[in-house]
Amino acid sequence: MATDRITLRGVRATGFHGVFEHERRDGQEFVVDVVVTLDLAAAGRSDDLADTFDYGALAAAVVARVEGEAFDLVERLATVIADDVLADVRVEEVEVTVHKPQAPITVPFDDVAVTVVREREQPVVVALGSNLPFGDVSSAEVVLEAADAVGLLGEIDDVRVSGLYVSDPVGGPQDQPSFVNAVLVGTSALAPTELLELLHDVEWQFDRTREVRWGPRTLDLDLVQYGDPGAGRDVRSDDPELTLPHPRAHERAFVLVPWLDVDPEAVLRVGGDVVPVARLVEGVDVTGLRPEGDS
């Protein structure tokens, strides 16, 4: 997870939150602190406001929540504010503290505060492929062991893996073995760049090298999609180090067919449209693709 933070402290507003009648009738002051964790590397490079988090808008949103719907518990108010912040797909974690300095307590006190911390878990899609053995381990076994390795690292939850498919080489030298492919889906709180580093670590466990583009390799792990495009919460990036969604996934049967296998409701952003993977499968050539084990 990224360690960059934006901190907003001491936002004051009058709200009507509480379990007592006089709190709902008369209201009182609440003070809110918000710490937003996200990757600020792009803003640091570009010096562009569009690449950072708008803390002015955050302050206004906090005030709107405090002054808006009344809740019995400060815990609920803090949670709602945290959910609002996490609606921005760039945010990886948020810490919200709501102070209630005028709480109805019968002894002297300085403050009462409730803090909630929420991490983002985003849907992720990873394509796996191999067309070289790793020692005595076949390509099919490499793909299965790599999927296990990704899950065992503990940074992707709810892992599901498709069946294995064999495909002809695409885009690179044609005089190389067929590939064994699969797709893994799950959720992760890691930032996309951190998740990519994790995938590279797994590749290196299987002696992956990058000598020839689209050439033979023991293991290839591609981050195909990060986030939920159906909800408008997917990460879109033109960074050559990590382009999201994967720029060629929509035309690759060896990605689409296993993906549909593991997630029949999957969707992929293609240009400005969000398209069901089932529809994309209908438009690709699947003649060079077959389930692993079929003759």
C-alpha positions in Angstrom: 0.0 0.0 0.0 1.1 3.6 -0.7 2.3 5.6 2.3 1.6 9.1 0.9 -1.0 10.9 2.9 -3.2 14.0 2.8 -4.4 15.1 6.2 -7.3 17.4 6.9 -7.9 18.3 10.6 -10.3 20.3 12.6 -13.3 20.6 10.2 -16.1 22.1 12.3 -19.8 22.0 11.7 -23.1 21.8 13.6 -25.0 18.5 13.5 -27.9 16.8 15.1 -26.4 13.4 15.8 -27.0 11.6 19.1 -29.5 9.3 20.9 -30.9 12.0 23.2 -33.9 14.2 22.3 -32.1 17.5 23.1 -29.2 16.5 20.8 -31.6 15.9 17.9 -33.4 19.2 18.7 -30.6 21.6 19.6 -27.7 20.2 17.7 -24.0 20.6 18.7 -20.6 21.1 17.2 -18.7 18.2 15.7 -15.0 18.3 14.7 -13.7 15.9 12.0 -10.2 14.9 11.1 -9.5 12.9 7.9 -6.3 11.2 6.8 -6.3 10.0 3.2 -3.7 7.5 2.0 -3.1 7.3 -1.7 -0.3 7.4 -4.3 0.8 11.0 -4.9 3.7 10.1 -7.2 1.8 11.3 -10.3 1.0 14.7 -8.7 4.6 15.0 -7.6 5.8 14.5 -11.2 3.2 16.6 -13.0 2.5 19.5 -10.6 -1.1 19.1 -11.9 -4.1 19.6 -9.7 -6.0 16.9 -11.6 -3.4 14.3 -10.3 -4.0 14.9 -6.6 -6.9 14.7 -4.2 -9.1 17.8 -3.8 -9.0 18.4 -0.1 -11.2 21.5 -0.5 -13.9 19.3 -1.9 -13.3 16.8 0.9 -13.8 19.6 3.5 -17.1 20.6 1.9 -18.2 17.0 1.8 -17.4 16.5 5.5 -19.4 19.5 6.4 -22.4 18.4 4.3 -22.4 15.0 6.1 -22.2 16.6 9.5 -25.0 19.0 8.7 -27.0 16.4 6.8 -28.9 13.2 7.9 -28.8 12.8 11.7 -27.4 9.5 13.1 -27.7 8.1 16.6 -24.0 7.1 16.7 -20.9 9.0 15.9 -19.5 5.7 14.7 -22.1 5.8 11.9 -21.2 9.3 10.9 -17.5 8.5 10.7 -18.2 5.4 8.6 -20.4 7.3 6.1 -17.7 10.0 5.7 -15.1 7.2 5.2 -17.3 5.6 2.5 -17.6 9.0 0.8 -13.8 9.3 0.6 -13.4 5.7 -0.7 -15.7 6.6 -3.6 -12.6 8.1 -5.2 -10.8 5.1 -6.7 -7.4 6.6 -6.1 -7.8 6.4 -2.3 -6.3 3.2 -0.8 -7.1 3.9 2.9 -8.9 6.5 4.9 -8.9 7.3 8.6 -11.8 9.4 9.9 -12.0 10.7 13.5 -15.1 12.4 14.6 -14.8 14.5 17.8 -17.9 15.3 20.0 -16.6 17.9 22.4 -20.1 18.7 23.8 -21.1 15.1 24.4 -23.6 14.6 27.2 -21.2 13.3 29.8 -21.7 14.2 33.5 -18.1 14.4 34.5 -15.4 16.9 33.4 -13.7 15.8 30.1 -11.8 17.3 27.2 -13.0 15.4 24.3 -14.8 12.3 23.0 -13.6 10.9 19.6 -14.4 7.9 17.5 -11.9 6.8 14.8 -12.6 4.4 11.9 -10.0 3.1 9.4 -11.2 1.7 6.1 -9.1 0.1 3.4 -10.1 -0.2 -0.2 -10.5 -3.7 -1.7 -10.8 -3.5 -5.4 -11.7 -6.2 -7.9 -8.6 -7.3 -9.8 -8.1 -9.5 -12.9 -4.8 -11.2 -13.6 -4.0 -13.2 -16.8 -1.5 -16.1 -16.4 0.4 -17.8 -19.2 3.4 -20.1 -19.7 4.9 -21.9 -22.7 8.2 -23.1 -21.2 8.7 -25.6 -18.4 10.4 -24.6 -15.2 12.9 -27.3 -14.6 10.8 -30.5 -14.4 7.6 -28.5 -13.9 5.4 -28.3 -17.0 3.8 -25.1 -18.3 0.4 -26.2 -17.0 1.8 -26.9 -13.6 3.7 -23.6 -13.7 0.4 -21.7 -14.2 -1.3 -23.6 -11.4 1.6 -23.2 -9.0 1.8 -19.5 -9.9 -1.9 -19.0 -9.1 -1.3 -20.7 -5.7 1.7 -18.4 -5.1 -0.3 -15.3 -5.8 -3.0 -16.4 -3.4 -0.5 -17.4 -0.7 1.1 -14.0 -0.6 -2.0 -12.8 1.2 -2.5 -9.6 -0.8 -5.3 -10.8 -3.0 -8.5 -12.0 -1.3 -11.4 -14.1 -2.6 -9.1 -15.7 -5.2 -10.8 -17.7 -8.0 -8.9 -19.3 -10.9 -10.3 -20.4 -14.3 -9.6 -23.6 -16.0 -6.5 -24.0 -18.1 -6.6 -23.3 -21.8 -4.0 -23.9 -24.5 -3.4 -21.2 -27.2 -1.2 -20.6 -30.2 1.4 -17.9 -29.8 0.1 -14.4 -30.6 2.2 -11.4 -31.7 5.7 -12.8 -31.2 7.8 -15.5 -32.9 5.7 -18.3 -34.2 8.3 -21.0 -33.8 7.7 -21.4 -30.1 5.6 -23.8 -28.0 1.9 -23.2 -27.4 0.9 -21.4 -24.3 -1.1 -22.6 -21.3 -3.3 -19.8 -20.0 -5.7 -19.0 -17.1 -7.3 -16.0 -15.5 -7.3 -15.2 -11.8 -9.8 -12.9 -10.2 -10.0 -11.5 -6.7 -9.9 -8.4 -4.6 -6.9 -6.4 -3.3 -6.2 -3.3 -1.2 -2.8 -2.9 -2.9 -2.3 0.0 -5.3 -2.1 -1.1 -8.9 1.7 -0.4 -9.1 2.2 -2.4 -5.9 0.2 -5.3 -7.2 2.2 -5.3 -10.4 5.4 -5.5 -8.3 3.9 -8.5 -6.4 3.1 -10.2 -9.7 6.7 -9.6 -11.0 8.0 -11.1 -7.8 6.0 -14.3 -8.5 7.3 -14.3 -12.1 10.9 -14.2 -10.8 10.2 -17.2 -8.6 9.8 -19.1 -11.9 12.9 -17.5 -13.5 10.9 -15.3 -15.8 13.1 -13.3 -18.2 12.2 -10.6 -20.7 14.6 -11.0 -23.6 12.2 -11.2 -26.6 8.9 -9.3 -26.6 6.1 -11.8 -26.7 8.7 -14.5 -26.9 8.7 -17.8 -25.0 8.7 -17.6 -21.2 8.2 -19.7 -18.1 5.6 -17.4 -16.7 3.7 -14.3 -17.7 1.4 -12.4 -15.2 -0.5 -9.5 -16.6 -2.7 -7.1 -14.6 -5.7 -6.9 -17.0 -8.0 -4.7 -15.0 -8.1 -3.0 -11.6 -11.4 -1.8 -10.1 -15.0 -2.0 -11.2 -15.7 -0.4 -14.5 -19.4 -1.1 -14.2 -19.5 1.3 -11.2 -17.0 3.8 -12.8 -14.4 2.8 -10.2 -11.7 1.3 -12.4 -8.2 2.7 -12.7 -7.4 3.9 -16.2 -3.7 4.6 -16.9 -1.6 5.3 -20.0 1.6 4.8 -18.1 3.8 2.6 -20.3 4.9 0.8 -17.1 1.3 -0.2 -16.3 -1.4 0.5 -18.8 -4.9 -0.1 -17.5 -7.0 -1.7 -18.6 -4.7 -4.0 -20.5 -4.7 -2.4 -24.0 -5.1 -5.7 -25.9 -7.2 -7.8 -23.5 -10.4 -7.1 -25.5 -9.1 -8.9 -28.6 -7.3 -11.9 -26.9 -9.3 -15.0 -26.8 -6.8 -16.6 -24.4 -7.7 -13.9 -21.8 -11.4 -13.4 -22.5 -12.5 -17.1 -22.6 -10.8 -18.1 -19.3 -12.0 -14.8 -17.7 -15.6 -15.6 -18.8 -15.1 -19.1 -17.4 -14.3 -17.8 -13.9 -16.6 -14.8 -13.9 -19.6 -15.0 -16.3 -20.7 -11.5 -15.3 -17.3 -9.9 -16.1 -17.1 -6.6 -17.9 -14.1 -4.8 -19.5 -13.7 -1.1 -20.4 -12.9 -0.8 -24.1 -12.3 2.8 -25.1 -15.1 4.8 -23.5 -17.5 1.8 -23.2 -18.0 -0.9 -20.6 -18.6 -4.1 -22.5 -19.6 -7.6 -21.1 -16.8 -10.1 -21.6 -19.4 -12.5 -23.0 -20.0 -10.1 -25.9 -16.3 -9.6 -26.5 -15.8 -13.4 -26.7 -18.4 -13.5 -29.5 -16.2 -11.2 -31.6 -12.8 -12.9 -31.2 -11.2 -15.8 -33.1 -11.2 -18.9 -30.8 -9.9 -21.4 -33.3 -6.5 -21.5 -31.8 -7.8 -22.0 -28.2 -8.8 -25.2 -26.5 -9.1 -26.5 -22.9 -5.8 -27.9 -21.6 -5.9 -31.7 -21.9 -8.0 -31.8 -25.1 -6.3 -33.3 -28.0 
